[in-house]
Amino acid sequence: MLEDKRIRRTKKLLRQSLCELMKQKPFKNITVSDIVRQADINRGTFYAYYQDVYDLREKVENEMTESLKQIIESTFPEVQGNSMKTSIKKSVEYLEENHDLAYVLLKDGNLEHKMTILLAEFCKKQLNYKENDEWEVCFLATGCLGIMKHWMMQTEDIDKERVINKIDSILRKFFV
């Protein structure tokens, strides 16, 4: 069932408030009061959707991970031609569009873990080996994410095409 427009707007406001607060202080110091004050909503509204700040963060991380999973699955039907680069490009563009939120969540560490698991699952499915080599899967998943994280954490602008091309060139060495 589709959510009401007001509910989507309220949840978006809560996500944005969490993001702004995580830029200012560590997550462990953020309270429900901080979030509702920042969002200018009442506590009851917050609790209608989330149990606590940890629940909010987890749901936001899960939404981002699920979005990336859908991007990868929809753009990576085969590891041939430009389909790999298309998948990388769409993933990088998604992170760029959601930069502020992805930045604070990647810095926090939980999203990084979830994204590493997602990329590892993808690598296992795509590696052209009879038996997956866990070391290579780990290397590819953490390496790709490491490049994306490095790009997002930089203060100077790095062209996203450079990031896309670097990840693509590394992955092509494994996906032959």
C-alpha positions in Angstrom: 0.0 0.0 0.0 1.4 3.4 -0.9 2.0 5.8 1.9 0.1 9.0 2.1 1.9 12.1 0.8 1.9 13.7 4.3 3.5 10.5 5.8 6.2 10.5 3.1 6.9 14.2 3.7 7.1 13.7 7.5 9.5 10.7 7.2 11.6 12.7 4.7 11.7 15.6 7.2 12.8 13.2 10.0 15.5 11.7 7.7 16.8 15.2 6.9 16.8 16.2 10.6 18.8 13.1 11.5 21.2 13.9 8.7 21.7 17.5 9.9 22.2 16.4 13.5 24.7 13.7 12.5 26.8 16.5 10.8 26.8 18.3 14.1 27.5 15.6 16.7 28.0 11.8 17.1 25.0 9.6 16.6 25.1 8.3 20.1 24.5 11.8 21.4 21.4 12.4 19.3 18.0 12.1 21.0 14.4 11.9 19.8 14.0 15.4 21.3 16.8 16.7 19.1 15.2 15.2 16.0 11.7 16.4 16.7 13.0 19.9 17.6 15.0 20.0 14.3 12.1 18.7 12.3 9.6 20.9 14.1 7.2 18.0 14.8 5.8 16.5 18.0 7.2 13.4 19.7 4.0 11.5 19.1 4.4 11.9 15.3 8.0 10.5 15.6 6.8 7.5 17.6 4.1 6.8 15.1 6.8 5.8 12.6 9.9 4.9 14.7 10.6 3.2 18.0 13.7 5.4 18.7 16.6 7.1 17.0 18.3 3.7 16.3 15.2 2.5 14.5 15.1 5.7 12.4 18.8 5.2 11.5 18.3 1.6 10.7 15.3 2.2 8.5 17.1 5.0 6.6 20.1 2.7 6.1 17.9 -0.1 4.9 16.1 2.2 2.4 19.5 3.3 1.0 20.8 -0.3 0.8 17.5 -1.5 -0.9 17.7 1.4 -3.4 21.3 0.5 -4.3 20.3 -3.2 -4.6 17.5 -2.3 -7.0 19.9 -0.2 -9.0 22.4 -3.0 -9.3 19.8 -5.6 -10.1 18.1 -3.5 -12.7 21.2 -2.3 -14.5 23.5 -5.4 -14.2 21.7 -8.2 -15.9 25.0 -9.4 -17.5 28.6 -8.7 -17.0 29.3 -7.7 -20.7 29.8 -4.6 -22.6 28.8 -1.4 -20.8 26.3 -3.0 -18.4 28.8 -3.1 -15.6 29.7 0.5 -16.1 26.0 1.4 -16.3 25.5 -0.2 -12.9 28.5 1.5 -11.4 27.4 4.9 -12.9 23.8 4.6 -11.5 25.1 3.6 -8.1 27.5 6.5 -8.0 24.8 8.9 -9.2 22.5 7.6 -6.4 25.1 8.3 -3.8 25.8 11.7 -5.3 22.1 12.6 -5.2 21.9 11.4 -1.6 25.4 12.7 -0.7 24.6 14.4 2.7 22.7 11.4 4.1 25.1 8.8 2.6 28.1 10.8 3.9 27.0 10.9 7.5 25.8 7.3 7.5 29.0 6.0 5.9 31.0 7.9 8.4 29.0 6.3 11.2 29.9 2.8 9.9 26.6 0.9 9.9 25.7 1.7 6.3 29.2 0.8 5.2 28.7 -2.7 6.7 25.4 -3.2 5.0 26.7 -1.9 1.6 29.7 -4.2 1.9 27.4 -7.2 2.4 25.3 -6.1 -0.6 28.4 -5.7 -2.8 29.8 -9.1 -1.6 26.6 -10.9 -2.5 26.6 -9.3 -5.9 30.3 -10.2 -6.5 29.6 -13.8 -5.5 26.9 -14.0 -8.1 29.0 -12.4 -10.8 32.4 -13.9 -10.4 33.2 -16.3 -13.2 34.7 -19.0 -11.0 33.4 -22.4 -10.2 34.0 -21.7 -6.6 33.9 -18.2 -5.1 37.1 -17.1 -3.5 36.1 -15.4 -0.3 39.3 -13.3 -0.3 38.6 -11.9 -3.8 34.9 -11.3 -2.9 36.0 -9.4 0.2 38.6 -7.5 -1.8 36.2 -6.4 -4.5 33.3 -5.5 -2.2 35.4 -3.5 0.3 37.5 -2.0 -2.5 34.6 -0.7 -4.5 33.0 0.7 -1.4 36.3 2.2 -0.3 36.6 4.1 -3.5 33.1 5.4 -3.3 33.6 6.4 0.3 36.9 8.0 -0.4 35.2 10.0 -3.2 32.3 11.1 -0.9 34.6 12.1 2.0 36.9 14.3 -0.1 36.6 18.1 0.5 37.7 18.9 -3.0 35.5 18.0 -6.0 36.5 14.8 -7.7 34.8 14.1 -11.0 32.4 11.3 -10.6 33.4 10.0 -14.1 36.9 9.4 -12.7 35.4 7.4 -9.8 33.1 5.4 -12.2 36.0 4.7 -14.6 38.4 3.6 -11.8 35.8 1.1 -10.3 35.0 -0.2 -13.8 38.6 -0.8 -14.7 39.3 -2.6 -11.4 36.2 -4.8 -11.7 36.9 -5.7 -15.4 40.1 -7.4 -14.3 38.0 -9.9 -12.3 34.9 -10.2 -14.4 36.3 -11.7 -17.6 
